Every structure is written in structure tokens, then in C-alpha cells.
Amino acid sequence: MGIISEFKDFLQEYKVTGLAIALVIGLASTSLVKSIVDNLVMPIITPFIPGGAWRIATFKMGPIIIGWGALLGEIINFLIIALVVFIIAKYLLKEEKVTKK
């Protein structure tokens, strides 16, 4: 029973269950944020993109074609998720800043 007891202590000490729950919620929120970006944010930006189709917007440099429309959508997804994580960490956790010892 020693290893089972050690494993249980490990799970409690490092709060693995809370981390697993946060991961599942984070993965679920990713699809929500992606939907917000695809259906609310990008339709507002689309008139400013040449051709109007943001998903297939490209930049051509000779034989090189860069698909910047999809990249722009993913960057906006990342920024929204990063902002939400920052707000949660700052206001809900109310952690003090880590200082060097």
C-alpha cells in the first residue's frame, strides 16, 4: 500500500485534480472563444481584408503564398484566451507577485 499512499499524497500536494479540471475547462472554452472570433470579431474585420474572405486571404511573393487570414484568426483567438487567463489569475486567484529571494 506504500506506493498507492505516495501517489495519493502526490496528487494532493501538487493539486493535480484541480489542474486536470482547469485543463478540461480550458479546452472547452477554446471552442467557445474560436466561435466568438469566427462569428463576431472576424465578420467586423472582413470588410477591411482584400477579397473579403478572411479564411483564405493570402499574400503572394512570387511562388510563395502566405495564408495570413487564418493566421490572423488564430492570433486573435490566442490573445482573447491569454487575456481571459490573465484576468482569472489576477482577480480570482489574487496571488501576490513572486519576488526573488
N, C-alpha and C positions, 0 to 999 in steps of 0.2 A: 504493500500500500504506500510505500515511500514515494515512488515516482508519481503516483496519482495525487498525493498530497502536495508534492512540489509543484506539479503542473497547476493545481488549483491555486496555490499561493502566487504563482507566476501570473495567472490570469487576473487575480485580484490586485496584485501590486502594480502591474502595468496597465490596468484598466482596459484590457483587450476587448471586453464585451462592449464598452462604450465606444471604442474605436470602430468596432465592427458595425455597430448601429449607425454611427456617423458616416461610415463609408456607404452603407446601403442608402441612407437618406441623400447623401451627396450624389450618388449615381442616379437616383430617381429625380433629383432636382435638375440634373443636367439636361434631361429631355424636356423639362418644363422651360428652362432658360433657352434652349435651342428653338423651341416653338415660339417663344416670345420674340426672339431675334428674327426668325424666319417670317413670322406673320405680322409683327408690329413694327419693328425697327427697320428692317430691310425694305419694306414697301415705301417707307418715307424716304429712304436713301436712293431707291431705284431711279427716280427721275433724273438724278444727277450723274448716273452711270451711263456712258455712251452705249446705245443699243437697248437700254432698259432692262436687260435680263442679267441681274446681278450674279446669279449662279454660274453663268457661262461667260462672264466678262473676262476678256483676255487682253494681254499686252504682247504685241509681236515685235521681236527684234530679229529680223531675218528669219532663219529657220527655227529660232527659239520662240516658243509660245508659253507665256506665263499666265496661269489662271488665277488672277488676283481677286476675282469676285468671290469665289468660295473661300479664299484665304481671308478676305475682309470679314465675311460672316463668322468664321471661326475665331478671329481676333476679337470681335465684339462679344461672342459667347464667352471667351476666356475672361475678358475684362469685367463682364457682369458677374460671373461666378467668383472671380477674385474679390470684387467689391463686396459681395454678399458675405464671403468668408471673413473678410476684414471687419465688417460691421458686427458679425456674430462674435468674433474674437474680442473686439474692443468693448462692446457694450454688454453682451450677455455673460461673458466669462469674467469681465472686469479684472483681468490679470494685470499685475504690475509689470512695468518694463523690466526686462532682465538686465542686471548690471554686472559688470565684470568684477571679479573678486580680487 
